[in-house]
Structures are given as structure tokens and as C-alpha cells.
């Protein structure tokens, strides 16, 4: 049984987290200055907790909140160009109730999917330091411990995929291959006793990737088609 109280406790701990004072100062500054397009918005300007179905078999791990996206809205991949590419893909695959993600009160619901991040505060230039990633690491470990129905994990970008690999190792899984390499569509199988988790790497749906054709709609849809195939296989 999923421990909903434990998951809520993790979310509260994420929001209260002050392990990186420089990031808390940075996101507060962004929230105070705002972007002209969002000058009338009240920015979240705190660490962003995970979002989705607590009974999910799919967990998607991104990199970090966007300074004027999740740092503004308080929900992963919400309110920026990455989310505009990401949530329609989840919708097409049947994991999201709607394709658009505008704010925390837009009615979006996830089905069999939980979305979280490698780091919970927006970092300058979207580049977290190794120390900042390490400071946030235990939040993701705690989420994995609670999300006991997880069968497939998608890591969006090389840092997120590396973080997924680290979490699986930290939580006692044996990986095959032992030294997985990042590449769009690359996979690994993690085994602990009778339990298996499949991890898939994907290019991140950042504007830098989607506007240049590094990541196309077809490429992204193929990732979630593979997820659906794996979920069907693991339930047989």
C-alpha cells in the first residue's frame, strides 16, 4: 500500500528545504523581479515538489525547475516551453488528463505517472552544480522509496538519467548494463530480488533541443510508446 502520508511529508520537506542557501536566494530574487510577461503573477519561488499519481508505475525525472516556469507556478514542467512539449506527449500516451499545463489550478491530472526532478530549485543558467545536485539527491531517493509501484523511469537529459542511475544504485538495485551510457532511447534494467525497474533515457524537452530538431515530437512519442510496451509486459 502506498504511504500517502509519507509522500506528503516528502513534499513538505522539499518545499521547506534550505540546503542550498544560494539557490533559495536566487529563486527568491527571480520571484521578486519577475519577467515582464508575468509581472502580475505571484511567483512560487520555493523548491518545487513532485507531482502526479502516487500509485504510478511510471516516474519521469527532469533536471530542474525553470526560473519563470516551475519556479513561478510551483509544479514541474508547468508554465514554460519545456512543459508545452512535455505534457502533450504525456496526454497522447494517456498519462495526462489534458495537454496543457498552465498553473497549479488548471485541472491537470496525471494517471499512472509521477513527475519529479533531479534538483528542486531553479539554478542560474539552468546549470546546477555537483554539490547542489548532491544536496537534493536524498529527496529523490525518498520519493523512490515511497513510490513502490514504479516499474519504468524516464530520465529527461543526461543529468537526470545519471541521477536516476544513482538513485537505483543507492536503493540497492543491480544494473544491467553496469555502466549505462546516456543516449536518446537507451535503456537499463535494475533488479532487486524479484523486483525489476526499467529506466529509459530521453533528450530533455528544452527549447534548445526542440527548436533545433534534436528532439522531435516523433522521437519523444517513441519514448512513451516504449514505456507503454514495458508496462504491458511487466504486468503479464
N, C-alpha and C positions, 0 to 999 in steps of 0.2 A: 504494500500500500504506500502511495506517495505521501510523504510527510509535508503537508501544505504549510503547517506552522513553521517548519524548518526552512522552507523556501522563502516564506515571508520574512523570516529572521535574516536570511542572507541578503534579501533585497534591502532591508533597513540598514544592515551593516555596510552595504555598498554605498548607499546614499550618505551615510554618516562618515565614510572613510576619509581620513586626513593623513594617509601615509606619505603622500607627495604634496607637501605644502606649496611647492612652486606651481603645480598643476591646479590646485584649488584656487590659488591667487590668479592664475591665468584665466580660468573659466569664469571666475567672478568678474574679472576685468572685461572679458568679452560680453558677458551678460549686462554689464553696466553701459558699455559703449554702444553695443548693438550694431547691426547692419541697417543701412537706411531703409531697405525693403521691409525690415521687421521692427521699425522704430516704435511701433505701438504694442509690441509683444512683451509679455513678461517672460524673460528667459528662465529656464530651469536652473542653469548654472550650478549644477551639482553633479557628482558622479551618477552615471546612468545605469540602472539595474537591468537585468534581463527581462524578457517579455515573451509571453506565449502560453502554451498549453502545458501545465505541469505533468500531464501524463504522456507527453510527447515521446515518440520514438525517433524523431529527427531533431538534432540540435545543430544550429548554424552559428558558427563563431566568426565574428567580424574582427576588424582591427580596433577602431576607436570611434567615439562619438565625433561627429562633425561639429566644428565650432559654432556654426549657425544652423545646424540641423538638429541632431540629438541633444546637443548642449542647450538648444533653445526649447525643444519640445519635451525632453525627458524620456524619450522612448527610442530604442535602437532603430537606425535607418529610417527615421521619420523626419520629413521636412527638408530634404535635400535631394540632389541629383542621384546619389547612390541609391537612396530609397525608392526614387522614381523608377529605377531599373530593377531593383531587387524585389519589391513586393508584387509587381505584376507577374514576375516569374513564379513566386510562391502561389499566387492566385491561379495561374494557368495550370499549375501542378496539383491544385486542390488543397493546398496547405493554408491559404488565407481566404477570409470571407469577402474581401474586396481588393482591387488592385492598387488603390491609392492609400497613402499614409501621410496625413497632414498634421495631426496633433494627437495627443493622448485621448481625446474625446471624440474621435472621428468614427467610432463604431467598429474599427478593425478588430477582428478576432482571428487567432491562429488555431488551426486544427492539426493535432499530431505533430506540432513543430514548436520549438522554443528557440528564440534568438538572443544571443548574448555577445560579449566582446572580450578581446584579449586585454584591453585596458578600458577603464570606465570614465576617465576624464579626457576631454579633447586636448591633445598635446599641440604645442606650437608646430606649424608646418606639417601637421599630421604625422609627426615622426617621434614616437615615444622612445625614450632612452631604455637601455637594458635594465637599469635599476628601476625605472617606473614600471616596466613590464613585470619584473620580478615582484615588485610591491603588490601588484594586482593579481598575481598568479593564484593565490590561495582562494580568491573569490570564485574563480572558475572551477578549481578543484572542489570547493564546497558545493557548487551547483551540480557538478557531475555526480557527487555522492548522493544527492537528493533525487536527481532525475534518473531513477533506477530503470525506467523502461527504454532508455536510449539504446538504439540499435545502429543508427547511422549518424555520423557527424560530418558536416561540411565545413572546411576551413577556407574562408574567403581571403586570399592573398597569402604570400609566403610566411609572413609573421604569424598570422592566425593559424595557419596549418602547423607551423613549428610549435605554437603554443598548445595546440590540440595534442600533438605527439608528446609533448612534455607532460601534459595532464594525464594522458593514458599511462605513461611510464610511472608517474608519481602515484597513481592509484592501483598499481600492481599488475598491469596488463603486459603480456608478451607480444611484441610487434613482429609482423611479417609483411614486408621485409624489415630487418632490424634497423636499418638506416634509411628510412624513406626519404625520397627527394621530392621537392616541390615541382609540380608541373600541372597545367590545367588538365583535370581528369585523372591524375594519378591517384592510386588507392593504396591503403594498407588494411590489414586485418589485425585487430587487437583481441587477444584471448586471455581470459582469466577464469580458470576452472571450466565450467560448462557454458560460460557466457562469452559471446563474441560481439564486438563492435566494429563496424566498417567505417573508415574515415576516408573522405574524398577531398582532394584539393581543387580549388577553383580560383581563377583570377578574380580579383576584387572588382565589384561593380562600380568603381570610381569613375568619375567623368574622364579622367586621364586615359582609362582603359576603354570605356565605351565610346567615347567620341573619336578615338583613333582606330577603332576596329580590332583592337587587341582582344576585346571581349565582345562578342555579338550576342544578339538575342538567341540565335540558334545554339550557340555554344553554351550559354547559360541554361537554356531549357534542357539541353542534353545532360547536364549535371543532375537536374531534378528528375529527369526520366530514369536515370541510373539509380537515384535514391528510391524511387517508387519500385523499381525492379528488385532492389535489395530488400526493401521492406516486405514485399510479397514473398520473396524467397525465405526470409528469416522467420516468417510466421507459418510456414508449412510444417 
